[in-house]
Amino acid sequence: MTTLEDFYYGNIIPNEIPIIKGSEYDTANRLVVRHDEALTATLTEQQKETFQKFKDNYLELLTLGERDAFIRGFSLGIKIAVEALSYGKT
């Protein structure tokens, strides 16, 4: 199967990050979860609802940023590949 076929069939998911135990990502993620749980435990129900909305909106914002970064990076990669393939042909 080609890379494009793998991508089409969902075998390649470029925005999926494997979490490696002990990695910087894992450590940061554990801190976020720990502080989220500690903060949530101190909130009223109304504050919990507001905080959950904040987290949902923040996640949406991060997702949009990641999407745009992926698109810009992919576009740059294609431009580099086209330039590399056409180098010396003119």
FENRAMO-V336369 format. One record per helix or strand. SS is the DSSP state (helix for helix, strand for strand). FROM is the first residue (numbers start at 1). LEN is the number of residues. Records with the same first field share a line. If there is no record, write none. Layout:
SS=FROM-LEN ; FROM-LEN
//
This chain:
helix=3-6 ; 24-17 ; 45-42
//
